[in-house]
Amino acid sequence: MLSYQNEYCDITLREGIDEYRDYLKKNNRHVLGENCSEDEKLTILGHDATHVIFGLDASLEEEAMLDCWVIFGGGVFKVLKEFYKGSLDLKETNEKVFDLVKEVGYLKYTYLYLRVIFKKWPKIFLRANKMKKWSYFFPSDFLEKKISTLREDFNIKILSPEERKMKKISWQRAIS
């Protein structure tokens, strides 16, 4: 378990993001943001921060759980609006997402998503509706705040390890 997956962890958001990115590297996952525009770097920072603030790892199942948190409790619509207006260049991110879906397989990826939607989204949806909305493009001073303080300020109650638990699909680069 990563330290930021503890509801009351005492590390800062910046330390949580560093821990998340180290975890990606240890699991042979590509850390996005190395060769991209400043807009994309900010968007990736926002995405990585959501993993931390909502206490989720980067398994495909927890990525699908994160989507629910971000759709109902965060600012994903602002990101999509900027993207569709053409003011956000997310080339590297889009390429990696399409490569991932292709590698896992469209059918398997759809099956995974449906499992997560039916098993996890109702609980997340209820919690997301009780929280103050998390901004995907959060103020930079949040990086120095403790994760537990931010969760308290936004009334975020993350899923416990038992609530996150579900059978993982197997694929070549699965995180165990």
C-alpha angles and dihedrals in degrees: 000000000000116000094241088059088072107095092225101036116158101215125106123255089251091054090047092052090048090050091049092050092047088051089053092051093048089053093050092250121147113250106219124222103055099109106023146094124285089250091055091047090055091047091050090048088052091050094048090048090054090056088054100041092048093041100238134142126217101263112128090248093054091044087058090048089050090055089061092050091049096044095049102024106029147047101270092128090061089053092048092047091053091045094051092045086059095242094114121066107203098164098136093045094048092049092052093047093050091046090050095050090047092049094048092041128247095253095047092045092050091048091050092050093049091050091052093045093054098038105036112016097075092059093043092046091055093049094044090054091055095052133082106254114267114225114230088210096048126183112275092237088069087074090072096046123096114258091230090055092049091049090050092047091051096037091238115168107187124209115268119237088261092051092049093047118112137139109279121225114237122241136147099275100031116152112232 
